[in-house]
Amino acid sequence: MDPRELIARFHLPQLLSSLQFSYNNTSTPILGASTLLCTIILYTIAKMFGFGSQNEFNVMGQTVVITGGSDGMGKAVALELSAKGANVVVVARTVSKLVTAVDEMKAKAANILKQKFHYINADLTDPVECERVIAEVTTWNSGAAPDVVWCCAGFSRPGYFVDVPIQDHRQQMDTIYWTAANTAHATLRNWLNPVAPSGQMKTPRRHLIFTCSTLAFVPIAGYSPYSPAKAAIRSLSDTLSQEIEMYNGAYTQRHRTDAPAADVKIHTIFPMGILSPGFDNEQKTKPELTKKLEEADKPQTPSEVAKISILALERGEYLITTNFVGSIMKGTALGPSPKNSIVGDTMLSWLSNLVFLQVIPDLRSKTFAWGKQNGIPGSTPAP
């Protein structure tokens, strides 16, 4: 790709300008900070385009289950994986949207004569339904378990904590966290069931993918009904990424009778705003303060998010962001999470911590000033 196209695509001049403020009131030399920033940008671009990487997520001929696959990001993922030769099952509640998604996947298939597509109507807040989905997919797939399960189900209905009824908080936790946890539980119980060794061809690595949000890294006022559920998914992902290694270790000893059929890798995607019907609904309840605080978030299309996420999966990444601002947010909160790159993520953390020396006080200051000027929600602003 032409360097000028890269610069335009990633809005680098604007990005450098927007980050400049973080250094104005610190003792860090601008030159050193700029060098670090440019190094990280170039490294991120190289990683995003897969330079020097092998494909760790080849879905050709594999069976993929996508929850929330009838709309938004889930549907975009389904279409992209169809174009890469996967057999895809989409799961959601609305049958009419599921039928449309299957028709569109068939139209985009790499080889319609070899690929197959299916949909399942289910309420994934019910763990029994999740067990049914995995069992139905296995039967449909000639008795073989799915190779990839990607959890995309969920919705956001922002609002201030005390103004949102507690049952709405619970509903978002159920629809965001528990649909993912229920699906993961049913999937892993299937995948990790011990099987006897056989002389058959080795089963390809399996992938369990969660869809989270950068709000799991940096919460924003007005998202209290939503961001805790996303933070819970991130915590579940980190826990499972460690726990799964016990099973992967057993898998390497193929003479054992208590080993799973394949090794498993966990991934989590952290998009920012996505231009979808869900985003439009989100805007209806989103406080004006929240819109002001997230002005730096330039929403991406579902297709953009899907393509970037899949490229990162093909590089074998674990925690995946879909734009540079999201990566900066991730850098503030990596903590003990497994790193995609020791060097790259370490440099990213250094830069992020410098940037957020100013960002967090700025968010708090803007929130304080908003209350000072406008009062509490529903009140009459002071003259």
Phi, psi and chi 1 to 4 in degrees:
 res  aa     phi    psi   chi1   chi2   chi3   chi4
   1 MET       -  138.6  180.0  176.5  -71.2      -
   2 ASP   -60.2  134.1 -171.2  -65.8      -      -
   3 PRO   -55.7  -35.1  -24.4   32.9      -      -
   4 ARG   -63.7  -34.7  -69.3  169.5  -63.1 -180.0
   5 GLU   -69.3  -37.5 -169.6  175.2  -18.4      -
   6 LEU   -62.5  -45.2  -79.2  176.6      -      -
   7 ILE   -60.3  -43.8  -68.8  170.9      -      -
   8 ALA   -66.5  -42.1      -      -      -      -
   9 ARG   -64.0  -41.3  176.7  167.9 -180.0  172.5
  10 PHE   -95.5    4.3  -71.0   95.5      -      -
  11 HIS    52.2   46.3  -51.2  -69.3      -      -
  12 LEU   -63.6  -41.8  -62.1 -171.1      -      -
  13 PRO   -60.0  -44.0  -24.0   35.5      -      -
  14 GLN   -63.7  -37.9  -62.7   93.5  -42.9      -
  15 LEU   -64.5  -46.1  176.8   61.5      -      -
  16 LEU   -60.6  -39.6  -70.9  168.0      -      -
  17 SER   -65.7  -42.2  175.7      -      -      -
  18 SER   -69.2  -27.0   66.8      -      -      -
  19 LEU   -89.5  -12.9  -66.0  178.9      -      -
  20 GLN   -58.6  -34.5 -177.2   73.5   36.5      -
  21 PHE   -60.7  -26.3   72.6   89.3      -      -
  22 SER   -68.2  -17.0   64.8      -      -      -
  23 TYR  -103.6  -11.0  -56.7  108.6      -      -
  24 ASN   -60.5  -35.1  -72.1  -17.4      -      -
  25 ASN  -111.8   25.0  -61.7  -44.1      -      -
  26 THR  -119.7  167.4   70.1      -      -      -
  27 SER   -87.5   -1.8   59.6      -      -      -
  28 THR   -69.5  127.5  -55.5      -      -      -
  29 PRO   -62.0  137.2  -20.7   31.0      -      -
  30 ILE   -59.9  -39.6  -64.6  -61.7      -      -
  31 LEU   -61.6  -46.0  179.2   60.7      -      -
  32 GLY   -64.6  -41.8      -      -      -      -
  33 ALA   -64.9  -41.0      -      -      -      -
  34 SER   -65.0  -39.5  -61.1      -      -      -
  35 THR   -62.3  -44.6  -59.0      -      -      -
  36 LEU   -61.7  -44.6  175.8   62.1      -      -
  37 LEU   -60.9  -47.8  175.8   59.7      -      -
  38 CYS   -63.1  -38.1  -69.9      -      -      -
  39 THR   -61.7  -44.1  -59.4      -      -      -
  40 ILE   -68.5  -39.4  -66.3  173.7      -      -
  41 ILE   -61.6  -47.0  -70.3  173.7      -      -
  42 LEU   -64.5  -40.1  -68.1  173.3      -      -
  43 TYR   -63.6  -43.9  175.3   85.6      -      -
  44 THR   -62.5  -43.4  -59.1      -      -      -
  45 ILE   -62.0  -44.7  -69.3  173.2      -      -
  46 ALA   -59.8  -41.8      -      -      -      -
  47 LYS   -68.7  -40.2  -67.5  -68.5  -72.7 -178.3
  48 MET   -63.9  -29.7  -71.1 -173.8   73.5      -
  49 PHE   -98.1    7.4  -75.4   91.0      -      -
  50 GLY    70.6   24.8      -      -      -      -
  51 PHE   -62.2  125.9  -61.3  146.9      -      -
  52 GLY    76.8   15.0      -      -      -      -
  53 SER  -110.6  151.9  -59.0      -      -      -
  54 GLN  -102.3  159.6   63.9  177.8   10.2      -
  55 ASN   -76.3  113.0 -169.8  -13.0      -      -
  56 GLU   -97.5    5.0  -59.4  -74.5  -13.6      -
  57 PHE  -144.1   61.9 -172.0   66.4      -      -
  58 ASN   -86.6  109.3 -174.3   -6.3      -      -
  59 VAL   -98.2    3.5  -62.9      -      -      -
  60 MET   -55.4  119.2  175.9   69.9   73.3      -
  61 GLY    79.3   -2.3      -      -      -      -
  62 GLN   -89.8  161.8  -66.6 -161.8  -32.8      -
  63 THR  -104.7  125.2  -63.5      -      -      -
  64 VAL  -119.8  133.6 -179.5      -      -      -
  65 VAL  -108.6  129.2  178.1      -      -      -
  66 ILE  -124.5  113.4  -57.4  170.3      -      -
  67 THR   -82.2  148.7   68.5      -      -      -
  68 GLY    66.2   29.5      -      -      -      -
  69 GLY   -88.7    8.9      -      -      -      -
  70 SER   -94.8   -6.0   65.9      -      -      -
  71 ASP  -157.7  164.8 -142.9  -19.9      -      -
  72 GLY    55.0 -138.6      -      -      -      -
  73 MET   -61.5  -41.0  176.3 -176.2  169.9      -
  74 GLY   -58.3  -44.6      -      -      -      -
  75 LYS   -66.6  -41.0 -178.6  178.4  175.5 -179.3
  76 ALA   -61.9  -40.2      -      -      -      -
  77 VAL   -62.1  -44.0  165.6      -      -      -
  78 ALA   -59.0  -42.8      -      -      -      -
  79 LEU   -67.1  -42.0  -64.9  177.0      -      -
  80 GLU   -65.0  -41.7  -70.3  -62.1  -36.9      -
  81 LEU   -72.9  -29.2  -63.9 -176.5      -      -
  82 SER   -62.5  -42.2  -61.1      -      -      -
  83 ALA   -67.6  -19.0      -      -      -      -
  84 LYS   -95.3    7.1  -71.8 -179.6  175.1  -72.3
  85 GLY    95.2   12.0      -      -      -      -
  86 ALA   -83.7  154.7      -      -      -      -
  87 ASN   -90.0  126.0  -54.2  -52.1      -      -
  88 VAL  -124.2  134.7 -176.5      -      -      -
  89 VAL  -116.5  122.2 -179.4      -      -      -
  90 VAL  -103.5  141.7  -73.2      -      -      -
  91 VAL  -126.5  131.6 -175.9      -      -      -
  92 ALA  -167.8 -174.2      -      -      -      -
  93 ARG   -95.3  -28.9  -61.7 -174.4 -172.8 -171.5
  94 THR   -97.2  111.4  -53.5      -      -      -
  95 VAL   -63.2  -41.5  171.7      -      -      -
  96 SER   -60.3  -40.4   60.0      -      -      -
  97 LYS   -69.5  -35.0  -69.2 -176.2  177.8 -179.2
  98 LEU   -65.0  -42.9  -73.5  166.2      -      -
  99 VAL   -60.7  -44.1  170.9      -      -      -
 100 THR   -61.8  -42.0  -60.8      -      -      -
 101 ALA   -61.8  -41.8      -      -      -      -
 102 VAL   -63.8  -42.4  167.7      -      -      -
 103 ASP   -60.6  -42.3  -70.8  -19.2      -      -
 104 GLU   -69.6  -34.6  -68.2 -175.5   26.5      -
 105 MET   -65.5  -40.8  -75.2 -170.1  -68.9      -
 106 LYS   -61.2  -39.4  -70.6  178.2  178.8  177.6
 107 ALA   -67.6  -25.8      -      -      -      -
 108 LYS  -102.3    1.2 -146.1  174.6  175.0 -172.8
 109 ALA   -60.6  145.3      -      -      -      -
 110 ALA   -68.9  -36.6      -      -      -      -
 111 ASN  -151.2   93.5 -170.8  -26.6      -      -
 112 ILE   -63.4  -21.8 -168.8   60.5      -      -
 113 LEU   -75.6  -23.9  -62.5  178.1      -      -
 114 LYS  -105.1  -27.7  -68.6 -174.8  177.1 -179.3
 115 GLN   -88.0  158.2  -69.0  170.6 -105.0      -
 116 LYS  -139.4  154.3   54.6 -177.3 -178.0  176.4
 117 PHE  -137.0  151.9  -55.1   97.6      -      -
 118 HIS  -154.7  157.4 -175.3   52.8      -      -
 119 TYR  -132.7  153.3   73.5   81.3      -      -
 120 ILE  -134.2  126.7  -60.3  175.4      -      -
 121 ASN   -87.0  120.9  172.4 -124.0      -      -
 122 ALA  -157.6  151.9      -      -      -      -
 123 ASP  -102.8  103.7  177.1    1.3      -      -
 124 LEU   -79.9   -2.0  -59.5  177.7      -      -
 125 THR   -71.9  -13.9   60.4      -      -      -
 126 ASP   -98.5  115.3 -178.3   -8.9      -      -
 127 PRO   -61.4  -28.7   18.0  -29.7      -      -
 128 VAL   -64.7  -38.4  175.3      -      -      -
 129 GLU   -63.8  -37.1  -75.8  -78.2   86.8      -
 130 CYS   -65.7  -39.9  -65.4      -      -      -
 131 GLU   -61.7  -40.7  -63.8  -80.6   -4.3      -
 132 ARG   -63.6  -41.7  175.9  179.5   69.6   82.6
 133 VAL   -59.6  -49.1  166.1      -      -      -
 134 ILE   -64.6  -39.1  -61.9  -58.5      -      -
 135 ALA   -65.6  -42.0      -      -      -      -
 136 GLU   -66.3  -40.5 -176.3  173.4  -32.1      -
 137 VAL   -63.8  -41.7  171.1      -      -      -
 138 THR   -62.4  -43.4  -59.1      -      -      -
 139 THR   -63.5  -46.7  -59.6      -      -      -
 140 TRP   -61.7  -29.9  173.3   79.9      -      -
 141 ASN   -92.4   31.3 -161.5   36.9      -      -
 142 SER    59.1   36.4  -56.6      -      -      -
 143 GLY    86.3   -0.8      -      -      -      -
 144 ALA   -97.4  137.9      -      -      -      -
 145 ALA   -66.1  154.9      -      -      -      -
 146 PRO   -63.0  151.8   23.3  -33.5      -      -
 147 ASP   -87.9  -30.3  -57.8  -72.3      -      -
 148 VAL  -136.0  134.4  177.3      -      -      -
 149 VAL  -126.0  123.3  173.6      -      -      -
 150 TRP  -120.5  116.2 -167.3  -35.4      -      -
 151 CYS   -91.3  110.6  -57.6      -      -      -
 152 CYS  -119.9   -1.6  -71.6      -      -      -
 153 ALA   -68.7  145.8      -      -      -      -
 154 GLY   149.0  171.3      -      -      -      -
 155 PHE  -155.0  163.5   74.0  100.4      -      -
 156 SER  -125.1  129.2  172.5      -      -      -
 157 ARG  -130.4   88.3 -170.2  177.2  -63.0  147.3
 158 PRO   -68.0  164.5  -13.4   27.8      -      -
 159 GLY   166.4  163.1      -      -      -      -
 160 TYR   -71.9  145.1  -62.9  120.3      -      -
 161 PHE   -51.6  -49.9 -177.5   75.2      -      -
 162 VAL   -77.2  -17.6  -62.1      -      -      -
 163 ASP   -87.4  -19.4  -67.6  -21.2      -      -
 164 VAL   -90.2  124.4  174.8      -      -      -
 165 PRO   -54.4  142.8  -23.9   33.7      -      -
 166 ILE   -61.1  -29.1 -162.4   64.2      -      -
 167 GLN   -67.6  -27.9   58.3  -93.0   29.5      -
 168 ASP   -72.0  -36.4  -72.8    0.0      -      -
 169 HIS   -59.4  -45.5  -73.6  -84.2      -      -
 170 ARG   -64.8  -39.3 -177.0  177.4  -65.2  -84.4
 171 GLN   -62.5  -41.2 -177.5 -173.5   23.1      -
 172 GLN   -68.3  -37.7  -70.8 -166.1   62.6      -
 173 MET   -62.9  -40.9 -178.6   63.7   73.9      -
 174 ASP   -64.0  -46.2  -74.4  -15.1      -      -
 175 THR   -78.7  -26.9  -53.3      -      -      -
 176 ILE   -94.0  -61.3  -62.8  166.0      -      -
 177 TYR   -76.2  -50.2  173.8   75.0      -      -
 178 TRP   -72.8  -28.6  -80.9  110.3      -      -
 179 THR   -64.0  -39.0   58.8      -      -      -
 180 ALA   -69.5  -45.9      -      -      -      -
 181 ALA   -65.6  -42.2      -      -      -      -
 182 ASN   -62.1  -43.9  -69.5  -19.1      -      -
 183 THR   -65.5  -43.2  -58.0      -      -      -
 184 ALA   -62.5  -41.0      -      -      -      -
 185 HIS   -63.2  -47.6 -167.9  -95.2      -      -
 186 ALA   -64.0  -39.8      -      -      -      -
 187 THR   -65.4  -49.9  -61.0      -      -      -
 188 LEU   -69.5  -33.0  -67.0  176.6      -      -
 189 ARG   -61.5  -34.0  -78.6  172.2   60.5   86.6
 190 ASN   -74.4  -50.1  177.5  -68.0      -      -
 191 TRP   -67.7  -35.8  -74.9   -6.5      -      -
 192 LEU   -94.1    3.1  -58.1  178.6      -      -
 193 ASN   -63.0  126.9 -169.5   40.3      -      -
 194 PRO   -60.3  141.5  -22.0   33.0      -      -
 195 VAL  -131.2  151.4  -64.4      -      -      -
 196 ALA   -73.5  144.7      -      -      -      -
 197 PRO   -60.6  148.5  -18.6   29.8      -      -
 198 SER  -140.7  164.7   69.9      -      -      -
 199 GLY   -87.9    6.5      -      -      -      -
 200 GLN   -72.3  170.0  -62.8  178.0   -9.8      -
 201 MET   -57.8  142.9 -173.9 -179.1  -61.2      -
 202 LYS   -59.3  133.6 -176.6  178.5  178.3 -178.5
 203 THR   -72.3  130.7  -57.5      -      -      -
 204 PRO   -62.7  157.1  -19.9   31.5      -      -
 205 ARG   -56.8  142.1  169.7  176.2  -76.9  171.6
 206 ARG  -103.8  153.7  -69.6  167.4  172.8  165.1
 207 HIS  -129.7  127.3  -60.6  -95.7      -      -
 208 LEU  -110.0  121.5  174.8   61.9      -      -
 209 ILE  -122.0  126.0  -52.9  164.9      -      -
 210 PHE   -99.8  149.6  -63.5  106.5      -      -
 211 THR  -110.5  120.5  -58.0      -      -      -
 212 CYS  -116.9 -140.4 -157.8      -      -      -
 213 SER  -162.9  150.2  165.1      -      -      -
 214 THR   -63.3  -14.6   53.0      -      -      -
 215 LEU   -66.3  -16.2  -70.4  167.8      -      -
 216 ALA   -70.1  -22.6      -      -      -      -
 217 PHE   -91.9  -47.4  -58.3  133.0      -      -
 218 VAL  -131.0   96.6 -178.5      -      -      -
 219 PRO   -65.3  150.5  -19.3   32.4      -      -
 220 ILE  -126.0  137.8  -59.5  -67.7      -      -
 221 ALA   -54.6  132.7      -      -      -      -
 222 GLY   105.1   -9.4      -      -      -      -
 223 TYR  -109.6   20.5  -80.6  111.2      -      -
 224 SER   -61.0  -28.9   57.9      -      -      -
 225 PRO   -74.4  -14.6  -16.0   31.3      -      -
 226 TYR  -112.8  -49.3  177.4   75.6      -      -
 227 SER   -64.4  -34.3   55.1      -      -      -
 228 PRO   -60.2  -36.1  -26.2   37.5      -      -
 229 ALA   -66.6  -38.4      -      -      -      -
 230 LYS   -69.2  -37.8  -68.7  -60.7 -171.9 -179.8
 231 ALA   -64.1  -35.1      -      -      -      -
 232 ALA   -65.4  -38.0      -      -      -      -
 233 ILE   -63.9  -43.3  -70.5  177.4      -      -
 234 ARG   -60.2  -42.5 -171.9  -95.2  176.1   96.8
 235 SER   -65.6  -41.5 -178.8      -      -      -
 236 LEU   -60.8  -44.1  175.0   63.7      -      -
 237 SER   -60.3  -46.7  174.2      -      -      -
 238 ASP   -60.9  -41.9  -83.8    0.4      -      -
 239 THR   -64.7  -46.5  -55.0      -      -      -
 240 LEU   -67.2  -34.4  -69.8  179.4      -      -
 241 SER   -63.3  -26.9   71.6      -      -      -
 242 GLN   -85.5  -45.3 -178.9 -177.4  142.5      -
 243 GLU   -63.2  -34.3 -164.9  171.5  -61.4      -
 244 ILE   -65.7  -21.3 -156.1   69.4      -      -
 245 GLU   -65.8  -26.0  -67.7  -55.9  -38.9      -
 246 MET   -61.2  -44.5  175.0  178.3   64.6      -
 247 TYR   -70.9  -38.1  -61.4   90.5      -      -
 248 ASN   -65.1  -35.5  -69.2  -18.6      -      -
 249 GLY   -63.9  -42.6      -      -      -      -
 250 ALA   -64.2  -35.8      -      -      -      -
 251 TYR   -62.3  -32.8  171.9   74.3      -      -
 252 THR   -66.3  -22.1   63.6      -      -      -
 253 GLN   -97.0   78.9  -53.7  -59.7  -50.0      -
 254 ARG   -68.1  -11.0  -67.0  -55.8  -61.8  141.5
 255 HIS   -77.9  -14.1   62.0  -82.2      -      -
 256 ARG   -71.3  150.9  -60.1  179.6   64.0  102.2
 257 THR   -96.3   -2.4   59.0      -      -      -
 258 ASP  -114.7   29.2   58.5   -9.8      -      -
 259 ALA  -102.7  149.5      -      -      -      -
 260 PRO   -71.9  169.0   24.8  -32.0      -      -
 261 ALA   -74.5  -22.2      -      -      -      -
 262 ALA  -152.9  158.5      -      -      -      -
 263 ASP   -81.4  160.9   66.3  -19.6      -      -
 264 VAL  -131.0  140.5  176.9      -      -      -
 265 LYS  -122.5  138.2 -169.2  161.9 -175.1  179.7
 266 ILE  -101.0  141.2  -48.9  -66.5      -      -
 267 HIS  -139.1  155.8  -48.0  -94.6      -      -
 268 THR  -140.3  132.2  -55.3      -      -      -
 269 ILE  -100.1  137.1  -43.7  -65.3      -      -
 270 PHE  -125.0   80.0  -64.3   83.5      -      -
 271 PRO   -74.2  167.6   -4.9   21.1      -      -
 272 MET   -99.9 -138.6  -65.1 -176.6   71.3      -
 273 GLY   -67.2  141.3      -      -      -      -
 274 ILE  -124.8  126.1  -56.7  175.9      -      -
 275 LEU   -75.1   94.1  -64.0  169.9      -      -
 276 SER  -146.4  171.3   65.4      -      -      -
 277 PRO   -55.7  -34.5  -28.5   36.5      -      -
 278 GLY   -63.9  -37.9      -      -      -      -
 279 PHE   -65.4  -40.3 -179.3   80.9      -      -
 280 ASP   -62.0  -41.7  -66.1  -23.1      -      -
 281 ASN   -67.3  -37.0  -72.3  -29.2      -      -
 282 GLU   -59.9  -38.7  176.8 -177.2  -43.6      -
 283 GLN   -64.1  -24.7  -64.3  -60.4  101.2      -
 284 LYS   -67.0  -32.2  -64.6  175.1 -177.2  177.3
 285 THR  -110.0   -2.8   62.9      -      -      -
 286 LYS   -70.4  125.4 -175.9  178.4  -65.9 -178.1
 287 PRO   -61.3  149.4  -22.7   33.9      -      -
 288 GLU   -62.0  -34.2  -69.3  -58.0  -44.9      -
 289 LEU   -60.1  -43.3  169.1   61.2      -      -
 290 THR   -61.2  -42.9  -54.1      -      -      -
 291 LYS   -60.7  -37.6  -65.7  177.1 -178.2  178.0
 292 LYS   -68.6  -41.7  179.9  177.1  178.8   61.5
 293 LEU   -69.0  -27.1  -65.0  177.8      -      -
 294 GLU  -105.1   30.1   62.4  177.8   10.4      -
 295 GLU   -60.3  -25.9  -73.7  175.1  -21.2      -
 296 ALA   -75.2  -13.1      -      -      -      -
 297 ASP   -81.2  111.3 -178.7    2.3      -      -
 298 LYS  -101.0  100.6  -54.6  -56.7 -179.5 -174.1
 299 PRO   -54.8  143.0  -25.2   35.3      -      -
 300 GLN  -103.5  161.2  -62.4  168.2  -73.5      -
 301 THR   -76.4  155.7   66.7      -      -      -
 302 PRO   -55.6  -38.2  -27.1   35.7      -      -
 303 SER   -64.3  -41.7  178.0      -      -      -
 304 GLU   -60.6  -47.2  -72.7  175.0  -37.9      -
 305 VAL   -62.4  -43.5  171.8      -      -      -
 306 ALA   -62.0  -47.1      -      -      -      -
 307 LYS   -63.7  -45.8  -71.4  176.5 -179.9  177.7
 308 ILE   -64.1  -41.1  -67.4  169.1      -      -
 309 SER   -63.4  -44.0  -60.6      -      -      -
 310 ILE   -66.7  -39.3  -67.7  168.1      -      -
 311 LEU   -59.5  -40.5  -78.8  172.6      -      -
 312 ALA   -67.4  -38.5      -      -      -      -
 313 LEU   -63.6  -38.0  -68.9  167.6      -      -
 314 GLU   -65.8  -25.1  -69.5  175.2  -15.1      -
 315 ARG   -84.5   -6.6  -65.2 -168.6  -62.1  -89.7
 316 GLY    84.3   19.6      -      -      -      -
 317 GLU   -73.0  155.7  -65.8 -174.4    9.1      -
 318 TYR   -99.8  -67.2  166.4   55.0      -      -
 319 LEU   -93.0  119.0  -62.0 -175.7      -      -
 320 ILE  -120.5  123.6  -63.6  166.9      -      -
 321 THR  -107.5  161.3   50.4      -      -      -
 322 THR  -113.6    3.4   62.5      -      -      -
 323 ASN  -157.4  170.9   58.5   30.7      -      -
 324 PHE   -68.3  -39.5 -172.6   74.1      -      -
 325 VAL   -60.6  -41.2  174.7      -      -      -
 326 GLY   -61.4  -36.4      -      -      -      -
 327 SER   -66.1  -39.3  -65.4      -      -      -
 328 ILE   -61.7  -41.4  -66.4  -67.9      -      -
 329 MET   -63.6  -41.5  -64.9  170.6   75.8      -
 330 LYS   -61.2  -38.9  179.1 -180.0   74.2  170.3
 331 GLY   -60.5  -25.1      -      -      -      -
 332 THR   -75.2  -17.1   67.0      -      -      -
 333 ALA  -131.8   20.8      -      -      -      -
 334 LEU   -64.1  -42.6  -80.5  170.8      -      -
 335 GLY    48.5 -130.3      -      -      -      -
 336 PRO   -87.2    5.7   32.6  -35.4      -      -
 337 SER   -62.5  146.1  -65.8      -      -      -
 338 PRO   -57.1  141.8  -24.5   34.2      -      -
 339 LYS   -97.3  144.8  -52.0  -60.6 -173.4  -72.7
 340 ASN   -70.5  -35.4  -64.0  -30.5      -      -
 341 SER  -151.8  125.3  162.6      -      -      -
 342 ILE   -59.5  -48.7  -62.6  -62.5      -      -
 343 VAL   -68.9  -52.4  173.9      -      -      -
 344 GLY   -61.0  -46.2      -      -      -      -
 345 ASP   -71.0  -30.8  -77.7  -18.0      -      -
 346 THR   -66.0  -46.2  -61.9      -      -      -
 347 MET   -63.0  -39.7  -69.0 -167.9  -62.1      -
 348 LEU   -61.2  -41.6 -178.5   67.6      -      -
 349 SER   -63.4  -40.9  -66.0      -      -      -
 350 TRP   -59.9  -49.3  -68.0  -16.0      -      -
 351 LEU   -62.7  -45.8  172.6   63.7      -      -
 352 SER   -60.9  -41.0  -61.6      -      -      -
 353 ASN   -66.5  -33.4  -72.3  -34.1      -      -
 354 LEU   -67.7  -46.4  -74.4  172.9      -      -
 355 VAL   -60.6  -44.3  170.0      -      -      -
 356 PHE   -80.0   -2.6  -85.4   82.4      -      -
 357 LEU   -59.3  -31.4  -74.8  173.7      -      -
 358 GLN  -100.0  -34.5  172.9   64.9   27.5      -
 359 VAL   -64.1  -49.3  170.1      -      -      -
 360 ILE   -63.7  -48.4  -64.9  -57.7      -      -
 361 PRO   -57.5  -35.2  -25.8   35.8      -      -
 362 ASP   -66.1  -42.8 -178.0   62.8      -      -
 363 LEU   -62.3  -44.1  -68.9  173.8      -      -
 364 ARG   -65.7  -39.7  -66.2  171.6   64.9   89.8
 365 SER   -64.8  -43.3  174.6      -      -      -
 366 LYS   -64.3  -37.5  -73.6  178.6  178.1  176.2
 367 THR   -67.2  -41.9  -56.3      -      -      -
 368 PHE   -62.3  -45.5 -178.2   87.0      -      -
 369 ALA   -64.4  -35.5      -      -      -      -
 370 TRP   -62.4  -46.0 -176.8  -84.1      -      -
 371 GLY   -65.2  -37.5      -      -      -      -
 372 LYS   -64.3  -37.9 -172.5  174.7 -179.4  179.6
 373 GLN   -83.9  -40.0  178.8  177.7  -14.0      -
 374 ASN  -107.3  -11.0  -61.2  -73.8      -      -
 375 GLY    74.8 -169.7      -      -      -      -
 376 ILE   -81.0  161.5   61.9  174.7      -      -
 377 PRO   -54.6  133.7  -25.3   34.1      -      -
 378 GLY    87.9   -6.3      -      -      -      -
 379 SER   -90.1  168.6   65.2      -      -      -
 380 THR   -88.9  122.9  -57.3      -      -      -
 381 PRO   -56.1  147.3  -21.7   32.8      -      -
 382 ALA   -67.7  145.5      -      -      -      -
 383 PRO   -66.9      -   23.5  -32.6      -      -
